[in-house]
Amino acid sequence: MDTSTVAAILISLVFSVGAQAPVLSIEPRVVSVRQGESISIRCIVDGREHPFTREWKKSHSLPLADNVKVSPDGSVLTIADAQPDNQGQYRCVVFNYAGRTSGTAVLNVRYPPTVTLTPAGPLRVRVGEPVSIECRGTGRPRPTLKWKRQGSTLDLVTKATEDVNTIEWAVVRPEDSGVYACQAQNNEGMTEVKVEMTVQGGQGAPLASVAVKEITAVQGHTVTMECHASGTPKPVITWSKLRAPLPWKHTVSGSVLTVTDVGRQDSGQYICNATNTHGYSEAYVQMEVESPPYATCLPDQVRVRAGDSLRLQCLAHGSPPLSFQWRRAGRASLAPSAETTSDGRLLIAQVKVTDSGTYKCVASNHIGSSEALAKVTVKSELRVGTETTG
């Protein structure tokens, strides 16, 4: 072995012994961007006394997408116009004579929902057939899915899993014809896809309808609901309430349902059912009963000493939104130091004897108002004197 070969081997051994595996850091390690935004991830190597090589890879050894670029020295990976497919882990691998080291960055791409309906429609089905329409939503964050019928504000009862929401009819009826919309929503936006379904009925099949589908009533009033039905032979009409019996203060005359002295417990969905020998049909009325406030004061009687704090709370039941106003009974006004809050509290930090009296809380909503009283007695401070004689 000649002298030059021995020298080369010795130099290589000395270099290898002194070399250390590279130390690197990734910045940022976890990053979240919106679809269409750009992001750069840096692979920083600590210690450059020995030659090293950098290489970027995507998880599962997938090739880098066309919109992913690496700087000439490998230190920066840039993703331009980020898309959902860019989401995942990116690994920077650094090699030198002593070995290799890697670091990973995680990229999340947020994007608005996309919706797919199966079947896409339009649908033409016959009376009595079972029908189901599947709505599949994708997006990040994962969107929430719900179905609505065009012309109605009610959410439909459906069967939902993580990414799929399915609307089903065990037996379709003529009144089920219409346009249905699946809505998918997340923090990045909302997407709606519609499908039209036409139910073709046999001759003489009943078809129920109501003139008013949504009713807002005031507590204590009387409400009437009228149902119409076509078909041969003439359908028999009955009324029921979803998941509850009809109110006990109700009467049915022909096709008209009357509910007297309605209360908030009478809110809900009322169902008109028309039946003949060819089948049945349903129509729905949604009733919401609103009530005026009923106010109370806590406490309604209070005794305090001058200089103490006074706290009164006005509570009210009734249809929201509720507002509160405090007054003094009679002509006296609230003390200048009195503070009131939007949730019905009254506070006087240091009461005086002149603050004694009756306080009135007025709770109001768009239907009416209610008053509640609190009697406040303020006693003067006790003074202890010393009597002397000369």
DANORGI-V987914 format. One record per pair of residues at least 6 apart in sequence whose ideal C-beta (glycine too) atoms are under 8 Angstrom apart, sorted by the first residue. I is the first residue (numbers start at 1). GAP is how many residues later the second one is. Records with the same first field share a line. If there is no record, write none. Layout:
I=GAP, GAP
//
This chain:
15=35, 82
16=81, 82
19=31, 77, 78, 79
20=27, 30, 78
21=75, 77, 78, 79, 80
22=23, 24, 25, 30, 72, 73, 74, 76, 78, 79
23=22, 23, 24, 78
24=19, 20, 21, 22, 68, 70, 77, 78, 79
25=19, 21, 78
26=15, 16, 17, 18, 66, 77, 78, 79
27=14, 15, 17
28=13, 77
29=74, 75, 76, 77
30=75, 76, 78
31=8, 10, 74, 75, 76, 77
32=75, 76, 77, 78
33=6, 49, 74, 75, 76, 77
34=48, 75, 76, 77, 154
35=47, 48, 49, 74, 75, 76, 77, 153
36=45, 46
37=44, 45
38=40, 41, 42, 43, 44
39=39, 40, 43, 68
40=36, 37, 38, 39
41=35, 36, 37, 38, 49, 64, 66
42=33, 34
43=11, 13, 31, 32, 33, 34, 49, 51, 60
44=31
45=7, 9, 30, 49
50=46, 47, 48
51=45, 46
52=42, 43, 44
53=21, 41, 42, 43
54=19, 20, 21, 38, 39, 40
55=19, 37, 38, 39, 40
56=8, 14, 18, 21, 34, 35, 36, 37
57=7, 33, 34, 36
58=6, 10, 30, 31, 32, 33
59=29, 30, 31, 32
62=26
64=6
65=14, 18, 20, 21
67=12, 13, 14, 15, 16, 19
68=9, 10, 11, 18
69=8, 9, 11
70=6, 7, 8
71=6, 7
74=18
77=13, 15, 28
79=7, 28
82=25, 27
83=26
84=25, 27, 56
86=21, 23
87=20, 21, 22, 53
88=18, 19
89=15, 16, 17, 18
90=14, 15, 16, 17
91=11, 12, 13, 14
92=10, 11, 12, 13
93=7, 8, 9
94=6, 7, 8
108=32
109=31
110=30, 31, 77, 78
111=28, 29, 77
112=27, 74, 76, 77, 78, 79
113=24, 25, 26, 30, 71, 72, 73, 75, 76, 77, 78
114=23, 24, 25, 70, 77
115=20, 21, 22, 67, 69, 76, 77, 78
116=19, 20, 21, 77
117=16, 17, 18, 19, 65, 76, 78
118=15, 16, 18
119=14, 76
120=75
121=12, 74, 75, 76
122=73, 74, 75, 76
123=8, 10, 72, 73, 74, 75
124=73, 74, 76
125=6, 47, 72, 73, 74, 75
126=46, 73, 74, 75, 76
127=45, 46, 47, 72, 73, 74, 75, 78, 152
128=43, 44, 151
129=42, 43
130=38, 39, 40, 41, 42
131=37, 38, 41, 66
132=34, 35, 36, 37
133=33, 34, 47, 49, 62, 64
134=30, 31, 32
135=10, 12, 29, 30, 31, 32, 47, 49, 58
136=27, 28
137=6, 8, 26, 27, 28, 45, 47, 54
138=25
139=45, 47, 49, 52
140=46, 48
141=45, 46, 47
142=20, 21, 44
143=41, 42, 43, 48
144=40, 41, 42
145=15, 19, 20, 37, 38, 39
146=9, 10, 12, 19, 36, 37
147=8, 9, 11, 18, 20, 33, 34, 35, 36
148=6, 7, 8, 32, 33, 35
149=7, 29, 30, 31, 32
150=28, 29, 30, 31, 44
151=27
152=61
153=61
154=115, 132
156=11, 24
158=7, 8, 9, 10
159=6, 7, 9
160=6
165=17
167=13, 15
169=7
172=25, 27
173=26, 28, 106, 107, 108, 109
174=25, 27, 31, 32, 33, 107
175=24, 32, 33, 34, 106, 107, 108
176=21, 23
177=20, 21, 22
178=18, 19
179=15, 16, 17, 18
180=14, 15, 16, 17
181=11, 12, 13, 14
182=10, 11, 12, 13
183=7, 8, 9
184=6, 7, 8
185=6
201=6
202=76, 77
203=29, 75
204=27, 28, 29, 72, 73, 74
205=26, 71, 73, 74, 76
206=23, 24, 25, 29, 68, 69, 70, 72, 73, 74, 75
207=22, 23, 24, 67, 74
208=19, 20, 21, 27, 29, 64, 65, 66, 73, 74, 75
209=18, 19, 20, 74
210=15, 16, 17, 18, 62, 73, 74, 75
211=15, 17
212=13, 73
213=71, 72, 73
214=71, 72, 73, 74
215=8, 10, 70, 71, 72, 73
216=71, 72, 74
217=6, 45, 70, 71, 72, 73
218=44, 71, 72, 73, 74, 149
219=43, 44, 45, 70, 71, 72, 73, 148
220=41, 42, 43
221=40, 41
222=36, 37, 38, 39, 40
223=35, 36, 39, 64
224=32, 33, 34, 35
225=14, 31, 32, 33, 34, 45, 47, 60, 62
226=29, 30, 31
227=10, 12, 28, 29, 30, 45, 47, 56
228=27
229=6, 8, 26, 43, 45, 52
231=43, 45, 47, 50
232=44
233=43, 44
234=42
235=39, 40, 41, 45, 46
236=38, 39, 40
237=17, 18, 35, 36, 37
238=14, 34, 35, 37
239=7, 13, 18, 31, 32, 33, 34
240=6, 30, 31, 33
241=6, 27, 28, 29, 30
242=26, 27, 28, 29
243=25
244=24
246=11, 13, 24
247=12, 15, 16, 18, 19
249=10, 11, 12, 13
250=7, 8, 9, 10
251=6, 7, 9
252=6
255=17
257=13, 15
259=7
262=25, 27
263=26, 28
264=25, 26, 27
265=24
266=21, 23
267=20, 21, 22
268=18, 19
269=15, 16, 17, 18
270=14, 15, 16, 17
271=11, 12, 13
272=10, 11, 12, 13
273=7, 8, 9
274=6, 7, 8, 9
275=6
290=29, 75, 76, 77
291=26, 27, 28, 76
292=26, 27, 73, 75, 76, 77, 78
293=23, 24, 25, 29, 70, 71, 72, 74, 75, 76, 77
294=22, 23, 24, 69, 76
295=19, 20, 21, 66, 67, 68, 75, 76, 77
296=18, 19, 20, 76
297=15, 16, 17, 18, 62, 64, 75, 76, 77
298=14, 15, 16, 17
299=13, 75
300=72, 73, 74, 75
301=73, 74, 76
302=8, 10, 72, 73, 74, 75
303=74, 76
304=6, 47, 72, 73, 74, 75
305=73, 74, 75, 76
306=44, 45, 46, 47, 72, 73, 74, 75
307=43, 44, 74
308=42, 43
309=38, 39, 40, 41, 42
310=36, 37, 38, 41, 45, 66
311=34, 35, 36
312=14, 33, 34, 47, 49, 62, 64
313=31, 32, 33
314=10, 12, 30, 31, 32, 47, 49, 58
315=29
316=6, 8, 28, 47, 54
318=45, 47, 49, 52
319=46, 47, 48
320=45
321=44
322=41, 42, 43
323=19, 40, 41, 42
324=16, 18, 19, 20, 37, 38, 39, 40
325=15, 36, 37, 39
326=8, 12, 14, 20, 33, 34, 35, 36
327=7, 32, 33, 34, 35
328=6, 29, 30, 31, 32
329=28, 29, 30, 31, 44
330=27, 28
332=25
334=6, 12
335=13, 16, 17, 19, 20
337=11, 12, 13
338=8, 9, 10
339=7, 8, 9, 10
340=6, 7
341=6
344=17, 19
346=13, 15
348=7
351=25, 27
352=26
353=25, 26, 27
354=24
355=21, 23
356=20, 21, 22
357=18, 19
358=15, 16, 17, 18
359=14, 15, 16, 17
360=11, 12, 13
361=10, 11, 12, 13
362=7, 8, 9
363=6, 7, 8, 9
364=6
//
